[in-house]
Amino acid sequence: MKYYVDITLLPSDDIGIHFLWQKLYQQVHLALVEAQATTKNASIAVSFPEYRVSKNKSKAFLGNKLRLLAQSQEVINQLNIEKWLNRLSDYIHIKETMAVPADITSYAQFCRYQPKAPKERLARRRAKKHQQDYETALAHYADMGETKTELPFIQMASLSSGNRFNLFIKQEQVDTLMDEGFSPYGLSANSTVPMF
C-alpha cells in the first residue's frame, strides 16, 4: 500500500460517533463494492489509525479516523470517495491523497471477527434443519459456553436482506507486509496495512 486518504469523523452534540461510523462505513462499503465490480485490480484496504485497546485489554476503540489505502494514487482517485460521502460533509473531513511514508516499520491486519452465534439461535437453526423440537436442539448445545467480545464494531445493514448486524473489527500487529487482497469492507485476515 503506497497511497492513502484519511477521513476524520466529527461528532457533535446531536450526531454521535457510533451513528457517524454506521453512516460512513455503509457508504465506504458501497464504494468498495462498486470499485471491485468495475476494476479487478482495485484492491483498497481500510485501517483505523486510532484503534486502541484499553489498559486492561478488555475493550477496544475504533477512534475517530478511517484510512483508505491503495497501491496507486489512481486507484484511490477512481474510488471518488468524496462523491460517496457528500451527504456527510458536515460531519467528516476528507484529506487529500498522500504517499505512505517510506520509513514504515509496523504493520497490522484489520479483519472481521464473527463471534459464535448464541446457542438459542443455533438451536432454532438446528431444529429447523434436522426437524427436531426446539428443546432437543437446545440440549445439543447445553455444554457450549457463551462467547462475548469487547471488540469494537460498526452496526451495518445488509442491502440484500435488510438485516442489521454488527461488523466486529479485530486488529492484529504483524511484522511483515502481506497483500492477498481485501474484502468489500476493506478488511482481510491475510493482508496487512502499514501503521503510521
C-alpha positions as CSV (number, residue, x, y, z in Angstrom):
1,M,0.0,0.0,0.0
2,K,1.6,3.2,-1.2
3,Y,-1.1,5.9,-1.1
4,Y,-3.8,6.8,1.5
5,V,-6.6,9.1,2.3
6,D,-7.6,9.9,5.8
7,I,-11.3,10.5,6.8
8,T,-11.9,12.1,10.2
9,L,-15.3,11.8,11.9
10,L,-16.5,15.0,13.5
11,P,-19.3,14.0,16.0
12,S,-21.4,16.7,17.5
13,D,-23.9,17.0,20.4
14,D,-26.8,15.9,18.1
15,I,-24.8,13.3,16.0
16,G,-22.9,10.7,18.0
17,I,-19.7,8.9,16.9
18,H,-21.4,5.5,16.6
19,F,-24.1,6.8,14.3
20,L,-21.4,8.5,12.2
21,W,-19.4,5.3,11.9
22,Q,-22.5,3.5,10.8
23,K,-23.3,6.0,8.0
24,L,-19.7,6.5,6.9
25,Y,-18.8,2.8,6.8
26,Q,-22.0,1.9,4.9
27,Q,-21.1,4.4,2.2
28,V,-17.4,3.2,2.1
29,H,-18.6,-0.4,1.8
30,L,-20.8,0.6,-1.2
31,A,-17.9,2.4,-2.8
32,L,-15.6,-0.6,-2.4
33,V,-18.2,-3.0,-3.8
34,E,-18.5,-0.8,-6.9
35,A,-14.7,-0.4,-7.2
36,Q,-14.2,-4.2,-7.1
37,A,-17.0,-4.8,-9.6
38,T,-15.6,-2.3,-12.2
39,T,-11.9,-2.9,-11.7
40,K,-10.5,-6.3,-10.8
41,N,-7.2,-4.7,-9.5
42,A,-8.8,-2.2,-7.3
43,S,-7.6,-3.6,-4.0
44,I,-8.4,-1.0,-1.4
45,A,-7.8,-1.5,2.3
46,V,-9.0,0.3,5.4
47,S,-7.2,0.9,8.6
48,F,-8.1,2.6,11.8
49,P,-5.1,4.6,12.9
50,E,-6.6,5.5,16.3
51,Y,-7.6,1.9,17.1
52,R,-6.7,1.3,20.7
53,V,-7.1,-1.4,23.3
54,S,-7.7,-0.4,26.9
55,K,-5.0,-0.8,29.5
56,N,-6.7,-3.9,30.9
57,K,-7.1,-5.3,27.4
58,S,-10.8,-5.9,27.9
59,K,-12.1,-3.3,25.4
60,A,-11.0,-1.7,22.2
61,F,-12.0,1.5,20.4
62,L,-12.0,2.5,16.7
63,G,-11.2,6.1,17.3
64,N,-12.3,9.0,15.0
65,K,-10.3,8.2,11.9
66,L,-10.6,5.9,8.9
67,R,-7.8,5.5,6.5
68,L,-8.2,4.2,2.9
69,L,-5.1,2.7,1.3
70,A,-4.2,1.5,-2.2
71,Q,-1.2,0.6,-4.3
72,S,-1.6,3.6,-6.6
73,Q,-3.0,7.1,-6.4
74,E,-5.1,6.4,-9.5
75,V,-7.0,3.6,-7.6
76,I,-7.8,6.0,-4.8
77,N,-8.8,8.8,-7.1
78,Q,-11.1,6.4,-9.1
79,L,-12.9,5.4,-5.9
80,N,-14.1,9.1,-5.8
81,I,-14.8,8.8,-2.1
82,E,-15.9,12.4,-1.9
83,K,-18.9,11.6,-4.1
84,W,-19.9,8.7,-1.9
85,L,-19.6,10.7,1.3
86,N,-21.0,14.0,0.0
87,R,-24.1,13.9,2.2
88,L,-21.9,13.5,5.3
89,S,-19.8,16.5,4.5
90,D,-20.8,18.4,7.7
91,Y,-19.7,15.5,9.9
92,I,-16.5,14.3,8.3
93,H,-13.2,15.8,7.0
94,I,-11.5,14.1,4.0
95,K,-7.8,14.9,3.5
96,E,-6.1,14.8,0.1
97,T,-4.4,11.7,-1.2
98,M,-0.9,11.3,0.2
99,A,2.0,9.0,-0.2
100,V,2.6,6.5,2.6
101,P,5.8,7.4,4.5
102,A,8.8,5.4,3.3
103,D,10.1,4.5,6.8
104,I,7.3,2.1,7.9
105,T,8.3,-0.5,10.4
106,S,4.9,-1.5,11.8
107,Y,2.1,-3.4,10.1
108,A,-1.4,-4.6,11.1
109,Q,-4.2,-6.7,9.9
110,F,-7.7,-5.4,10.3
111,C,-10.1,-8.3,9.9
112,R,-13.7,-9.1,10.6
113,Y,-14.4,-11.1,13.7
114,Q,-17.5,-13.2,13.8
115,P,-18.4,-14.4,17.3
116,K,-20.2,-17.7,17.6
117,A,-24.0,-17.3,17.4
118,P,-25.9,-17.6,20.8
119,K,-26.9,-21.2,21.5
120,E,-30.6,-20.2,21.2
121,R,-30.1,-19.1,17.6
122,L,-28.1,-22.2,16.8
123,A,-30.8,-24.4,18.4
124,R,-33.5,-22.8,16.3
125,R,-31.4,-23.4,13.2
126,R,-30.7,-27.0,14.2
127,A,-34.4,-27.7,15.0
128,K,-35.4,-26.5,11.5
129,K,-32.6,-28.3,9.7
130,H,-32.9,-31.6,11.5
131,Q,-36.7,-31.4,12.0
132,Q,-36.3,-31.6,15.8
133,D,-38.2,-29.8,18.5
134,Y,-36.6,-26.7,20.0
135,E,-35.8,-28.3,23.4
136,T,-34.0,-31.2,21.9
137,A,-31.9,-28.9,19.7
138,L,-31.1,-26.7,22.6
139,A,-30.0,-29.7,24.7
140,H,-27.4,-30.3,21.9
141,Y,-25.7,-27.0,22.7
142,A,-26.0,-27.3,26.6
143,D,-22.3,-27.5,27.1
144,M,-21.5,-24.6,24.8
145,G,-20.1,-21.6,26.7
146,E,-21.2,-18.1,25.9
147,T,-19.0,-16.1,23.6
148,K,-18.7,-12.4,24.2
149,T,-16.3,-10.0,22.7
150,E,-15.3,-6.5,23.7
151,L,-14.0,-5.7,20.2
152,P,-15.3,-2.5,18.6
153,F,-18.0,-2.8,16.0
154,I,-19.9,-0.8,13.4
155,Q,-23.6,-1.5,13.1
156,M,-24.3,-2.3,9.4
157,A,-27.4,-3.2,7.4
158,S,-27.4,-5.8,4.7
159,L,-28.7,-4.2,1.5
160,S,-29.8,-7.5,0.1
161,S,-31.8,-8.8,3.2
162,G,-32.3,-5.6,5.2
163,N,-31.0,-7.4,8.3
164,R,-28.8,-5.4,10.7
165,F,-25.6,-6.9,12.0
166,N,-22.5,-5.8,14.0
167,L,-19.3,-5.8,12.0
168,F,-16.7,-6.5,14.7
169,I,-13.2,-5.4,13.8
170,K,-10.1,-7.0,15.2
171,Q,-6.6,-5.6,14.9
172,E,-3.5,-7.9,14.9
173,Q,0.0,-6.4,14.9
174,V,2.3,-8.2,12.4
175,D,6.0,-7.8,11.3
176,T,5.7,-8.0,7.6
177,L,3.7,-6.6,4.7
178,M,1.4,-9.1,3.0
179,D,-1.0,-8.3,0.2
180,E,-3.5,-11.0,-0.8
181,G,-6.4,-8.7,-1.4
182,F,-9.2,-7.2,0.7
183,S,-12.9,-7.8,1.1
184,P,-15.6,-5.3,0.1
185,Y,-15.3,-4.0,3.7
186,G,-11.6,-3.2,3.1
187,L,-10.7,-5.9,5.7
188,S,-8.6,-9.0,5.4
189,A,-7.2,-11.8,7.7
190,N,-4.5,-12.5,5.1
191,S,-3.3,-9.0,4.2
192,T,-1.6,-6.2,6.2
193,V,-1.6,-2.4,6.1
194,P,1.2,-0.1,7.2
195,M,0.7,1.6,10.5
196,F,1.7,5.2,10.9
